[in-house]
Amino acid sequence: MRRITKPIYLTVLCVAVCGSPASAIDVRNDAGHRLQELEAWGTSLAWFGNGLGLNDDEATKSLLMDMLFDPANGLGMNYVRYNIGGGQNPANGHLRVGGDVPGWVPIEPSDPHDRSTWAWDWDADVGQRWTIHAAIDRGANLAEAFSNSAPYWMTLSGDVRGNTGGAENIDQTFYSEFGHYLAKVTDHFENNEGIRFRTLEPLNEPDANWWNMPANPASTGGQEGMTVNKANQDALLREVFAEMNAVGVSAKLAAMDEAGHSWARDSYNTYDQDVRDAIAQLNAHGYCCHNTNQSTSLRNLAASEGKRLYMNEWGTGNSSALNGGLTLANRITHDLKHLQPAAWTYWQAIEHRWNNGGWGLIHANFNNPSNNVVRPQYHVMRQYTAYIRPGSTVLDVNDADTIAAHDPAADTTVIVVNNDQATPHTPTYDVSNLPQAPTFTRVITTDATNSFVSLGPASVVNGQISPTLAGESVTTIVMHHRPNLVNNGNFFNQGSVPFSPAPGGGVWRFTGKASYAGPQDNTHDGSHAVELRTDLQFSAGKVYQDGIGDGVGELTGEAFEFSVDVWFPTLDGYDASTYIGLEFLGPDGSTLAHGGDFDYLKRIEPVLDAESNWRVYKSDTVAAPPGAYYVRPVIRFISSGQGVGVVYADNAYLGAVDDQPRGRAWVADAGGAWDDDANWLFDVDTARHTTYVFGDAISAPRTIVSSTPQTAKTLHFDSTHAYSLLSLDVLLLDGGGDVAEINARRGSHQLNTSVKLLTDARFVVAQGAALHANQSIDLDGHTLAIHGRGDVHLGNDLFFNGGTLELNDSATVHLSANLPGDSAIAVDVLDLGHTPMVSTDITLDGALTINQLTALTLGDEKNLVSATGATGIGGAFVQPAIVGTDLPDPGHALALLYEDTDANSTIDRVRLLVTYRGDANGDGAVTLIDLNNLGANFGQAGTWQSGDFNYDGVVSLLDLNALGANFGQTIAHPAAVPEPAGLALLALGGLAFTRRRRAKA
């Protein structure tokens, strides 16, 4: 085991003003410095998907897939290329391990041109199908289907490895059949596997001459490959496109996947206009013909043709380990700068160890997956993928070795610099011109002896950062622009008492075996790391900070991510489980707002190598659940009981982030038709297609129109520009087995369509955002809950039909709707500072449910509904049944008061007040006035204001006794309430009961 020697790396973290401003590398995020938006990091499943997926070691297979696709603590790849195998001729030899991919029509048909004779095997390719599903489960949201070769029975050689001398191999009479084969497999995946490929690519390095059939066809080895010369690509693509349309696949045609940038450009330029029009995406590999001019020329071609451009394949080949990593870094930097693709794709991230090709980021034994080697290339690629996330904008930086990007979801600016020289290098980066200064930083490096190692924070001095880069290294500088919600993120221990407050506040608490570790410090400021140690006596430890939040309102829908530097010094004997993540607490600041302690915790562990240095580990991005008022970061450690385990943690950051749900995302910077697929980017997982994401694609307010009913599980709005959904029909909210949701993270958005609930649903609106439901809402017997701290406007008619509208305490709800006579409103009265506003008639005579009364105290009050201006509420307010009115003190109750605040004979507000039983008029005191109210209505059906203090529906001796018990009691600061006009005062000694006065309508 090797750990960082601190004196060496203190130099790396030294940040100073080194050189004049003119010599600094300027890092800016403005219109003149923004390049492309990155959609994806990806890999091809050929050839590891088949070999890995067939192995039955589920634990190791899952770990390897986590390392590739987990966005928190793996590479975070989100794009996969699925190889539609042609299937080798059974009379010839098997292909290489992993490359022996089955075909979907494995036996040559009796008449290959008669498609009715094809015997499809829809159970084929078990291994690669497992792998693509595992990738999707871990975060892959984009996929392409591609082909290396037509089925052997469509080839001239009868072999999928190619033809003699690299000649063309597909029989031209089978172009249409080849297109049908690819289209049918693509369609099968969407309709039977739940996988929607975004693109279908029929070619793979087609103009190359290295696809050769072996001299001995029966020999074992090799892989699929098929030459199609430029002169014939046009005709083949035309036939494939025609078959895609005939079958009706949703995937779009992609081409050319030539071996180099200029080759791809040249092939495209040979196509007729109809074929160019058919191609939705230009694909290129990066093996040859690769320089700035050739990359730029392909980029300009794609831009002029209005085509999306993907760098679809490159790998390190037979290069040595670290040299391969430095070459990889150079290639990524060059391509992001000059080719400017929307995606960058590694060839095969995992390779069978005994193929000796050197391509894989990880070398695995497909026959024994526990025998693996993580190569330096893996850690180098992670230097880019871990923080330049999909959705980031690449920034133009005037330095050949540096790439920078801004991630709007996390609000981070990231610098990655490659020093491929043998000697150290100290560049200076000027970050003073960024829109916001960094609030928290990390420095991470990979070199000859360290793999994705966290060096702690970087200081920013006079707006400049000057890291000393080790020779032959790749270094990432992460600058967070949002504040650290954690106090005492460096675990500073003031004095000798563990977990005492640090200067400026910030108390970390612990349970079990946890303490400060004096010798450990990855913030380099003299503070202590946290140590969690488990042994046979102490089996668990937990470190957490008190709940973070203002307690005023719900955090529901707001998203967070927790990251921390972690060191596993006992790696060789590591036999414990370490978790980091989040817990969400209710309004009391101690009770979980969710089911269990581990709901939002993520297990972390060192990757499969011999390193045991400080590394950054991240939680998943988590949106606060309903009822969450506080969030707290947590580190847990549980021993397996077999020995001693030690974990150190330092340099903690908790940041608010923008949650990015998976589904279909609006990608047009325009209004348009809901039913036009061209306006949407579809997730590869078809099960997610009822989640609609309206994000930052628009640059001005846009209207989306539908003339047919639309069914959605989730609508997610996250844009400062307004979306308006306009429909001549209805929006159906159907959560399936879950609660349907419409949420707004940013901006003010309009639902100009009728809404009907098919299941329970919730509106979640973050602080500063607004959601306007301007047409009718039919609850149809279900519950609609309002959450968040934003503004919710409910307009037109609300049809309850036995349903419930639940108003939680945080949101400001504007009710401008007509509530029919069977309405039921549930109010979660926790914070009495927010008021639903009413501008038109409301009829409320259903059930009013008041929840969480234990959080209320004497004198708390809330306007349930309040008129705007002097219009009055109007409508008929009839006393509803109130559920849950028992407060901790039996002498107190929740009064529901209908009030005419301006003496215009119209109800202007409905007020909730915690007061004494007997306080009929809600003025905070039990007096003769209240006794007269009760006497005038004794024996009659009544409301609180007429003396029904226990809400049993009648004014009785029980109510008189309650009034008598509290007579003379007064709230310290009573609310001023207009007294009913003309009410006679009656003496206690001679009650004259009169007929009940009807409440004002």
Secondary structure, DSSP 8 states (H G I E B T S, - for coil): -----HHHHHHHH-----S-GGGSEE---SGGGEEEE--EEEEE-TTHHHHHHT---HHHHHHHHHHHH-TTTS----EEEEE------TTS---STTT----SS-S--SSTT-GGG----TT--HHHHHHHHHHHHTT--EEEEE-S---GGGBSSS-TT--GGG---B-GGGHHHHHHHHHHHHHHIIIII-B--SEEE--SSTT-S-----SSTT-----------HHHHHHHHHHHHHHHHHHT-S-EEEEEEEEEHHHHHHHHHTS-HHHHHHEEEEEEEEEES-SHHHHHHHHHHHHHHT-EEEEEE---TT--HHHHHHHHHHHHHHIIIII--SEEEES-SEEEGGG-----SEEE-TTSTTSEEE-HHHHHHHHHHTTS-TT-EEE--S-TTEEEEEETTTTEEEEEEEE-SSS-B---EE-TTSSS--SEEEEEEE-SS-SSEE------BTTEE---B-SSEEEEEEEE-S---SSSTT----SSSTT---TT---EEEEESEEEETT--SSSSS--EEEEEE-SS--EEEEEE--BS-SSS--TT-EEEEEEEEE-TTGGG--EEEEEEEEEE-TTSSSBSSS-TTTTEEEE---SSS--S-EEEE---EE--TT--EEEEEEEEEE-SSS-EEEEEEEEEEEEE-----SEEE--SS-EETT-GGGEE--SBGGGTTEEEE-TT-SS-EEEEESS-EEESEEEEE-SS-EEEEEEEEEEE--TTS-EEEEEEESEEEEEEEEEESS-EEEEE-TT-EEEE-S-EE-TT-EEEEEESSEEEEEEEEE-TT-EEEE-SSSEEEEEEE--TT--EEEE-S-TT---EE-S---B-S-EEEE-GGG--TT-EEEEEEESTTS---S-B----EE----SSTTEEEEEEEE-TTSSSS--EEEEEEEETT-TT-SSB--HHHHHHHHHTTTSB--GGGT-TT-SSB--HHHHHHHHHHTT-B-SS-------TT-----TTS-----------
